[in-house]
Amino acid sequence: MFNALLFDLDGTLLDIDMEIFLPRYFQVLTERFSWLIKPEDFVKHLLHSTHVMIMNKDPEKTNEEVFMEEFVPRIGLSREEMQPILTDFYTNDFGLLGKYTRRKPLARKIINLAHEKGLVLIIATNPVFPRLAIEHRMRWAGISDFPYALITTYENMHFCKPHREYYEEVLSLTRRKAEECLMIGNDIRGDVAAKKAGITTFLVKDHLLDSGGEGELLTPDYQGDLADLLSFIKALP
């Protein structure tokens, strides 16, 4: 049976509406670079570079390296000039955006139950953000104080969802076999895509998301809301 649980973050463990959150995120981030580039141009380059990163399958480059190689030349700063600005933004300003999110009361209960059962915990969020941003989101969700075997970030991963290679890299980094793992998430493409790597999936239906793109639409092995997931984990040996 399962001995490791892979959890998506946004929409699964954290109540976040990206239609509300992303415009605020873009607004605060573009202010940091407003002396250099128009906000609309900054967002355009950011989205383009993020798309290039998501589509990348070069195992020799981390997601961060792919993003920066594409983004930095478009902005007009060197990597050395840009990095301190981004680090300060994600350390400080990004944390203020938590007011646009809400905790899911069952999220902590689920993580705590899995931890008490001795299951390996993995935060398998799409690694398009730096670790600093993901740690903020974990604190917003109230689940940051557990011993995770892996938190996927754009610094430590070479692939993104919905690519099979993302899930294979998670398995490799945690030294787990696919049949030992359960992927839990609310994205009918990005999270259920774990099946392509042989991982069983549980689709959380509280805030269903279709990330679209080129991800194949597969049928989850299990599905239900967070209350169903809590019961499912309780039943695990």
N, C-alpha and C positions, 0 to 999 in steps of 0.2 A: 504494500500500500504506500501511500505518500509519506515521505519524511521531510519534504521541503515545500514551502509555499511561496510562490512568486506573486507579489501584490503590485498591481498598478496603483498609482497615487491619485491623480486628478480625476474627480468624478467617481472614484471607487472608494478611497479612504478619506478623501477631502471633498467637501461640497464646494464646487467652484463652477461658475458659469463663465465660460471663456468669452462669450459675447460681451460680458460686462468687464471681465478682468483684463483681457488683452488691450482694449483701448486705453485703460488706465496705465497699464504697464508700458505701452508705447509712449504715452504722454510723458511719464516720469523719465524714461530712459532717453528720449530724444532731447529733453531739456539739458541733459549733460553734454550734448554735442551741438546745441543750437548755435553756438558761436562759429561753428565750422560748416554746418550743412543744414539745409531745410529739413524740417521734421518729416515731410512727406517723402523726400528723397532718402532719408535715413531709413524709414520703415520699408520702403521699396527694396533697398539693398539688403536690409536685414532679412526680409522674407525670402528674397531670392537666394541668399547664402544659406539660409536654413533649409530650403528645399534641396539645394545641392548637397548639403550634409546628409539629409535624410535619404537621398537616393544613392549616396556613395556606398561602394562595396570594396574599397581598397583596404585590405587587412593590415597594410603597413602604416596607415594613418588613423589617428584617433579622430573622433567626431570634432573635437576642438580644433585639431590641426586642419581638417578639411574646411571647417567654417571660417577660420581665421585667414587661410590662404585665399579664400574667395572674397571675404568681407573687407579685410584691411585695405587692399588696393582701391576699393570703391569709395572708401571714406576719406582718404587723404592723410591718414596718420600712419606712423609705423606701428608695428606690434608693440614695441617698447613704450611708445607714447599712449597707446590705447589701453593696454592691460591694467595700469593703475587706476584708470577711470572706471573701467568695468568692475574691478575688484572692489573699489569703494562703493560703487552703486549697489552691487549685490550684497555687500556686507551691511549697508545701512539703508539706502532708499527702498530697496526691494522689500525689506521686512515690513515697511509701512503699508504695503498692498494687501496685507493679511485681512484688513477690514472689509475687503470685497469677497472674502471666503467665509465659510462656516464649517464648524466641526460636525461630523456625523457621530452621534453618541455611540453607535454600535461598533465603530471602527476600532476604538481602543479595546473594547471588550473582545473583539475578534483576534486582534494581535496578541493580547494578553493570554487568551485561551490557547492559541497556537504555541506561544512561548511556554506556557505551563505544561503542555503536552510534549515538550522537547522537540518540536518541529523546527527545522531550519527556516529562518525568515529572510526573505529577499525582497528588497524594494525594486521592482522591475518597471520603473517609470520610463517613458521614452526619453533617451538620453540626449536631449537637445538643449539642456540647460546645464550650467556649471553646478558643482556640488553645493556651493553656497546658497544658490536659489532653491535647490531641492531640500536642503536642510531647513530652510525657512518654511517651506510647504509642509514638511513633516511636523514641524512645531505647530503650525496652524492646525494640522489635523489631530494633534495631541498624541502622536505615536513616535516621537523622536528618541525616546529613552529606552529602546529595546536593542538587544545585541544582534544586529543584522549581519548576515554573512556577506552580503553585497548590496550596495546601493548603486544602481547604474547611472552614471553621469556622462556628460560629454567629454570629460577628461579621461575616463577609464574605459570607454567603449569605442569600438571601431565600426559599429553598425547601429541602425535604428529600427524600430518597428515600422512596417510589418515584415521586415526581411527575416527569413529563416535563420540567417547568419547571426542576427541579434540574439536569438534564443539559444543557438548553439554556443555562442560566446559566454552567455550566462552559465550554461551547463559546464563549460570548460573552466571558468573562473571559480566556480563553487565545487567543482569535482563531483558533480551529480549526474546520474543517469536520467534520461528523459522520463522513464517510467516511474521514477521516484518523486516526480514533481507535479504540482498543480498550479497552473497559471490562473490568477483571479483578476478580472478586469471588466470594465464597462464598455470597451470599444469592440464593436462587432467585427472589425477588421484587424486592427492593430494588436489586440490581445488574443483573440481567438486564433490568430495566425501562429500562435505557439504550437498548434497541432502539426504544422509543417515540420517541426523539429521533433515530433513524437511526444509532445507534452500534453497531458490532459488539461482541459480548460473548464473554468467555471465563469459564465457570463453573468455579471452583476447588472440587474435590470433597473436599479433605482434611477440612474441617470444615463440611459443608453446613449452611446456616441457612435457615429459612423465617421471615422477619419477619412474615408474616401480614398482617393488616390488609386494606386495600382494594387492595393491589397486585395487578395482573393477572399471572397465571402464564404466562410466555412461554417459548419454547424457546431456549436459548442457541445461539449460532452454533458455539462450540467449548466443549469441556469436558475436564477431566482434573485430575490432581493437580499439585502444584508442580513435580515433575520433568518432567511433560508440558509445563507452561508454559515452563520453562527451555528445553526442546528447541524449543518453538514460537518463542520469541524468537530463539534461535540461528539458526533458519532464515529469519528476516526479513532482507531485503536491507539 
